[in-house]
């Protein structure tokens, strides 16, 4: 009897584990779905059907992860692909708006976008590439550093206007204010690190170990 009881307990535990794992398996979707990311927010308009005049569901931002659920179709001279944005939201995007890791065509589109983009959008794209596209990581790390240094220069120019006439107790307080400036927030969310030099009201980009390793 005790043996039968132990077997029943083990079976109950196994059943509970399987039931707990089921929602995660459903959320992951069928195995043939392919992960992709938005690389051109100007083109990333999710539509109800493929076509330039189809109803708009929403616009997707740079870096948004989606799942490709069907093969591309051509409508209005544009290649469209059906994607899942959430478990309940699906629609159609132009293929040119997205890229998948380890897909040569998508990687070529992403590489071209990095070369053609500048400013904060370029930082978003290069951060995405460093995190999810291994074959483009070295190129992206160089572009990320280049754009981060440009951002530091722009922040330095702004600091000269913002902090030049601020009366503070000393350089330490000024450094804290420079590093807590709300204009740095969006860069910090992307992992861009700056150091502040209050004596000259200058910002400088500081590369992390991971970013230095990605350039090698």
N, C-alpha and C positions, 0 to 999 in steps of 0.2 A: 504493500500500500504506500509506504513512504517513497519507494522508487517511482511509482506512478504519479504521486503528488509532485515530486521534483521535476519529472518530465513535463507535467502540466504547467508548472511555474515557468520552466525554460521556454516552452512554446508561447506562453502569454507574453514573455519579455520580447521574444523575437517578433511577435505580431505587433507589439507596441512600437518597436524600432522601425519596422517597415511602414507603419502608418505615419510615423513622424517624418520619415524621409520622403513620403509621397508628394507633399506640396512642393518641396524643393525640386524634385524630378520634373514635375509638371511645369514649374517656372522656367526650368532650363530649356524646355522645348525639345522637339525632335532632334536627333543627332545630326541630321543633314543640314540644319540651320547653320549659317555662317555668321560669325561676329564681324561687325564693321563699325566704323566711326565716321562722324560727319567731319569733313575737311573743308567744306565751303558753305558757310552759313548763308551766303547770298543766294545759293541755288537750293538750299535744303528746305524746300517748302513741301510738307507732307500733304499729299492730295488723296482724295477718295478713290479716284481711278487714274490710270496712266493718261496723261494728256495735259497740255498747257492751259486748258480752260476748265479743267475739272475742279470741283469744290475743294477749298483749302481746309485742312484740319488744324494744322499748326506749323509754325516755323521752328526748326531745330537749331540749336546753338553749336558752335565749334566744339568738337570733342565728344558730342553725345554718342553713347554706345547704342547700337541698334542690332537687330538680327535679320539677316536676309532670309526670307522664307520661300521665295519663288524665283525662277529664272527670269532674266531680263526680257522685256518686250520693247519693240520700237513703235512709238506713237508720236506724231507731229515731228518726225525727224529726230526724236530724242530717245535714248535708251532709258527705260524706266525699270525699277526693280521694286517688288513688294517687300515691305519690311515690317517687323514688329517693334514698336517703340516701348510698349509695356505689354502686360499680359492681355489687356483689353483693347489697346490702341494699335491698329495696323493701317497702313496706307502705302502710297507709292512715292518714291523719290527718284530724281535723276541719278543715274549711275555716277555721273561726274561729280556729284556732291559728296560721295563717300569713298572710303578705302578700307580694305581688309588686310590684316597682317598676313604676310607670306603670300600675298597675291601680287604678281608682278605688275599687272596693269594698275591696280590700286596704288601700289607703292610708287609707280612712275607719276601718277596724278599728284600724290602727296608731295613728292620731291619737287615737282614743278610748282606747286602752290607755295611751298616754303621759299623757293627762289623768287617768286613774284610778289610775295606779301611782305609788309613791314609793320613796325609798331607793335602794339599789344597783340594784334591778331597773329603775328608771326611768333610771338612768345607762346601763345596758346597752342599753335600747331606744332612747334618744336617740342614743347612739353609733352604733348600727346604722343609724338613720334618717339621720344626718348623712352616713354613708359611702355609703349605697346608695339613698336615696329623695330625689332632688333636689327634688321639688315640696314636700316637707315639711321641707326642711333648715332654713329660717329658724325655724319653730316649734320644731323639735327643738333647735336651738342655744340658744334662750332657755331651754328647759326643762333642758337639760344644764347651763347655767351656774347656774340656780337651784338644782338639786339638788347640784351640786358645792359651792356655797357652804354649803348645809346640812351637807354632809359635812365641810367644813372646821370648822364650828362644833362638830360632834360630836367630831371629832378633837381640837379644842382642849379640850373638857371632859375628854376622856380623858387628855390630856397633863398636865393639872393634877394628876391622881391618879398618873400614871406617873412623871413627872419632877420633881415638886415637891421631893422630898427626896433626889434623886440628887446625890452629891458628885462633881463633875467639875473638870477643871483650868481651865475657862473657858467663855465663851459660844460660842466656835467649836466646841468639842467637843459641847456640848449641841445646837447647831443640826444638826450632822452626825448625832447620834443620833436627833433628831426626824425628819429626812428619811429615815433608814434604818430607821425603825420598820416592822416587818413588817405592821402594820395598814394601811400605805399601799400595799402591793404590788398588791392587786386593783384599786385606783383607777388606779395607774400603768399597768397592763395595758390599761385603757380609754383611756389618753391624758389622764387628769386630772392636772393639775400643781398642786402646792401649794408655797408657800414657808413656811419656819418662822422664827418670831421668838422666840428663846430668852429674851429679856428679859421677855416677857409670857406665855411658853409658848403662843403662838398660832399657828394655821395659817391661811393665806389661799389661796384659789383664784387661780391665775394663768392667764388665758385666752391661748391661742396666737393667732398672726396669723390662722390658718385659721378658728378659732372666732369671732374678731371679725368676719372677713369674712362668715361664714355668717349672722350676725345682721343684716346690712345688706340 
